[in-house]
Each structure stands twice: as structure tokens, then as C-alpha cells.
């Protein structure tokens, strides 16, 4: 999983950057800063930690922007679980989708292509 330099969350562009001293100053390895629309991450993280922190902070931003009122423990659990789903099912998030012409077999009611699953799967 690649950690981007920025990510669009709803209608908001959020910058993602490494931030020295995050743990020593705030006892955190990542944080979402609403005023700056920025996700800050400790530069000393392992790849797995960076991925999980990124997902966690995206959820923090969603919680903030849309005033969901999620408890931090829920965000923490969702972050770890979403990371696992993304890592263990990489094909689900692939961008190579085949779209067929409108009104033909293999399309939904909006003209978007899809592949039917074989019976019993």
C-alpha cells in the first residue's frame, strides 16, 4: 500500500506528511489536524504501522468532517480491520475494471459493466 502525499476525503483535500517529534511532543504516531487539513505521521514507522496509521487518520478526518461522533476506540478498531481487508483482498481494490456498452449483457441498470459470478460462488 502506498501512502499518498494527499488524499481527497469527501470534498476536502487532505495533505499527508511526515512530522518529526510527533511521538515525543504528542505521544502519538499519527494525527489529523483539522485546521490544516493535514494528516501527520511519525517518520520512524514501519510500513505496516504507516499503513494502519494512515487509514486510522483518514477515519479521524471522516469523523471530523461529517460530525459522526465515533468514539476513538471504534475508529481504532475500524482502522485495523480496514487495513486487514485491504491487504488481504488486493484484487477487490484493483482499478482494471472492464466496462461494456450500454444496454448489453454484463451491465447494471446504470450502464456500468460488471462480471457475473459463477453459480455456487
For each residue, the residues with C-beta under 8 A, 3 or more apart:
1: 51 54 86 87
2:
3: 16 41 50 51 54
4: 7 16
5: 15 16 17
6: 13 14 15 16
7: 4 13 14 16 39 58
8: 11 12 13 14
9: 12 14 58 61 62 65
10: 62 65 66
11: 8
12: 8 9 37 61 65
13: 6 7 8 37
14: 6 7 8 9 32 37 38 39 58 61
15: 5 6 36 37 38 39
16: 3 4 5 6 7 38 39 41 54
17: 5 38 39 40 41
18: 40 41 42 43
19: 22 40 41 42 43
20: 43
21: 24 25
22: 19 25 26 28 29 30 31 40 41 42
23: 26 27 28 29 42 44
24: 21
25: 21 22
26: 22 23 31
27: 23
28: 22 23 31 42
29: 22 23 41 42 45 49 53
30: 22 39 40 41 42 53 54 56 57
31: 22 26 28 39 40 57 60
32: 14 38 39 40 57 60 61 64
33: 36 37 38 39 40
34: 37 61 64
35:
36: 15 33
37: 12 13 14 15 33 34
38: 14 15 16 17 32 33
39: 7 14 15 16 17 30 31 32 33 54 57 58 61
40: 17 18 19 22 30 31 32 33
41: 3 16 17 18 19 22 29 30 45 50 53 54 57
42: 18 19 22 23 28 29 30 45 53
43: 18 19 20
44: 23
45: 29 41 42 49 50 53
46: 49 50
47: 50 51
48: 51 52
49: 29 45 46 52 53
50: 3 41 45 46 47 53 54
51: 1 3 47 48 54 55 83 87
52: 48 49 55 56 79 80 83
53: 29 30 41 42 45 49 50 56 57
54: 1 3 16 30 39 41 50 51 57 58
55: 51 52 58 59 79 82 83 86
56: 30 52 53 59 60 75 76 79 80
57: 30 31 32 39 41 53 54 60 61
58: 7 9 14 39 54 55 61 62
59: 55 56 62 63 70 75 78 79 82
60: 31 32 56 57 63 64 75
61: 9 12 14 32 34 39 57 58 64 65
62: 9 10 58 59 65 66 68
63: 59 60 66 67 68 69 70 75
64: 32 34 60 61 67
65: 9 10 12 61 62
66: 10 62 63
67: 63 64
68: 62 63
69: 63
70: 59 63 74 75 78
71: 74 75
72: 75 76
73: 76 77
74: 70 71 77 78
75: 56 59 60 63 70 71 72 78 79
76: 56 72 73 79 80
77: 73 74 80 81
78: 59 70 74 75 81 82
79: 52 55 56 59 75 76 82 83
80: 52 56 76 77 83 84
81: 77 78 84 85
82: 55 59 78 79 85 86
83: 51 52 55 79 80 86 87
84: 80 81 87 88
85: 81 82 88 89 92
86: 1 55 82 83 89 90 93
87: 1 51 83 84 90
88: 84 85
89: 85 86 92 93
90: 86 87 93 94
91: 94
92: 85 89
93: 86 89 90
94: 90 91 97
95:
96:
97: 94 113
98: 113 115
99: 112 113
100: 104 105 106 107 113
101: 104 107
102: 107 111
103: 107 111
104: 100 101 107
105: 100
106: 100 113 114 115 116
107: 100 101 102 103 104 110 111 112 113 114
108: 111 112 114
109:
110: 107
111: 102 103 107 108
112: 99 107 108
113: 97 98 99 100 106 107
114: 106 107 108
115: 98 106
116: 106
117: 121
118: 121
119:
120:
121: 117 118
